[in-house]
Amino acid sequence: MILEVAILDVKPGHETAFEHDFILASTYISSVAGYGSHELRRCLEKPNRYILLARWETLAAHTEGFRKSPAYQEWKRLLHHYYDPFPTVEHYTSVFEQANPDPRS
């Protein structure tokens, strides 16, 4: 599994509209072969900054499958006008992972 990480700086004052459109755009990313899951998190220190974490079966599922698809064109239409500057996107592979053995803590 590959983890795509994108830091998304949204133009100040557009956060609510961005979050709304992100939910709409989510149907497009999740429709592509090789998609695993994704989540959007908002920064506490900088309220117009978000992080997108998307899981893909392979790097090509994202870079070839999604980015060259009609679904990406809709994703782009809905979201790309919110960013300033344009996001940096990087891909990561797992080295180590550990879960909390006690879910109550």
N, C-alpha and C positions, 0 to 999 in steps of 0.2 A: 504494500500500500504506500502510495506517495502522498505527502502532505503539501498542498499548495498554501503558501502564506503570502497575503497581500496586505500592506498597510494602506488604508484608504483615508485620505484627508479630504473631507467634504467641505465645500465652500460654506463658511459660517452663515447660519441662518437657514440653511437648507436641510438640516438634519431630519426633521419630521418627514418631509417629502421624500428624501433619500430612503429612509427606513420603509416607507410605504412602497416605493417603487422596487426596493430590494426584494420585498416579499413577492411582488408580481414577477420579477425577473427570476426568482428561484425555481419557478416551474420550467424555465428553459434550461438551466444548468442541470437540473435533476433528470432531464429527459434524454441525456446523452449516454451512449454506451461507455462503460468504464467508470461512470460516476459512482462514488461511494456515499458521501454525505458532505454537508457543509454547514457552517455556522458563522454568524456575524456577532462580534462583540464590540461594545462601545467603550472607549477609553474613559476612565474616571478623571484623569488629570486634564485631558484635552477633549472636551465633549464633541468636537467635530471630527475626531479621529476614531476610526474603526479598524478592526482586524478581521479579515476573511480567512477562515480555515476551511479548506476544501480537500476532501480525500478522494483520490483517484486510484484505480487499479494499477495504472502505469503512467509514466510521464507522457507518453504519446496519447493516452486517452484525453489528457487535457490539451496539450500543445497542438496535436493534429486533429483529434476527434472533436473536441469542443470548439476550439478557436477557428476551425475551418468549416464550421457547421452553420446552417441558417439560425439555429438556436442562439449562437453567439452574437449574431447580428442583432437579434432582439434584445439580448442581455446588454449589448453595447448601446443600443438606442435608448434603453431605459435608464442606464446608469452612468455612462461615461461623461456626460455633461456636468455631473456633480463634483468631479475630482479636480483639485488644484493643490499640489501638482499631480500629474498622472501617477498612479500607483506603481511601486516596485513589486514585482511578483517573483517569488523564489520557491523552489521545490526541495523538499526534504525527505529523507528516508530514515527509518527507525534505527537507532543504535541501541537504545535501552528504554524500557518502559516499566513502571511499577505502579500498581494501584494501592490505595489505602486498604489494608486488610480489615479495618474496622469502619464500616460505612457510617457509623454514628459520629465519628470525629471529623 
